[in-house]
Amino acid sequence: LTATSLELLSLNAAREVFASMQQATQPLTSELESPDADVNDTHTFLQQLRDDDRTMGEITSFIPQVFKELDDNSGLYAKLLQLDERNRAVCSMISIVLLVKGRYNDFTAPQKNERQLSPEKWDEWQAFARWIDVTDEQLHAALVFLAIRGLGKFKSLGKSLPADSRAP
């Protein structure tokens, strides 16, 4: 590569970064709204969680179907190009589900052996989960919170709100 071709590559890369940054700071438009959640999908999901009828893979793939903000293509995180934050939300939601359902092996499967949560610590968390006696409504509220919590980090989302709606 010549110096001129490297300069052109650098210039093109800089333009792409600039265009991406401009897009990320644009106020939200209606095209960035997440699709409405399907009430039946939500009830089915909660029922299957209650009955412990879902494998890890099924839980992972069903979460974005129920919580539309997390959809890889049409969700708000995807539209804002914030897939890392989306993945953190999904991971948090899976962790809560596994904790509430008492699924130690699934919870610890991705952990390295030397840093794996001990069965004794897990038992303490399980005692806490039994003590608070999580209802479907509470679990759903916690999952909704985890799904949308990361959205507050995006300046473009805050800028799109009316000024009187930006503060608590």
Summary of the structure (lengths in Angstrom):
residues: 168
radius of gyration: 20.5
end to end distance: 54.7
largest distance: 68.4
contacts: 396
relative contact order: 0.12
helix: 73%
strand: 0%
